[in-house]
């Protein structure tokens, strides 16, 4: 049989398959996230997946691969761009090497609390969407992390506590902070934290109480000092090609379900902030405080980093910082 003949015979089958999809055959999507099942972000995503299947009458199902089981954090965004997965969750600041605008929420003390962090997310969104549009992905929603604090072996009586320490970092912004406090930055992914501290690769860090609970920080740190250092956020991305391949009503359902997940997720972040700090204390970690003079030094470092960031990012950075301060 000639190739032309085979193609002619195959054409009706292809049309039939396309018609089945158009009439509502189930579409199966894959999603990668780097966080464990006990994390509130993962719990929120699993609820998002269940809502999505219900809202679409089973026409769209989502399989969630948690705890970096499918892709590690640094590969998730690329995985969505190339179609390896249709959806992914990333820590936005972890991709600031691509574009420093992504790390705005890592600026120390830019947002005073979770309300401020959500305002920042809203102001930042159109800038992020414009950048993602050039990369073949779309932003579905963002959810913040509880405020970050310091994990140390001794109470923070002065910034000299950090001098010479091996300070765990996860982004260029935290690298810069480590340099300004005269610590040695060490890049460590969340899944590797316990081992890094146990082997002395890292001796201090700044991150949320949630991360401390996720990684059993009581096994490797003695003091957690909450300072509302920063409130980074996760972004849930979708392949634009995959999204545009959905029927219009299913696309609308994805957007609506994502909006509910965003609202729910920020509520979970607020709950987690109190619950996880209490959990650290229950497990024997001392909850520390920062002397006012040290806090003033930290905020001055934050102001320096904000000006450096604006100079690096340019007009968009200045617009964002000015809009947040005005809000």
Beta strands, then each sheet from edge to edge (+ up, - down):
strand 1: 27-32
strand 2: 60-65
strand 3: 87-91
strand 4: 137-144
strand 5: 148-152
strand 6: 166-169
strand 7: 184-187
strand 8: 204-208
strand 9: 223-226
strand 10: 233-239
strand 11: 286-287
sheet 1: 2+ 1+ 3+ 10- 4+
sheet 2: 7+ 6+ 8+ 5- 9+ 11+
end
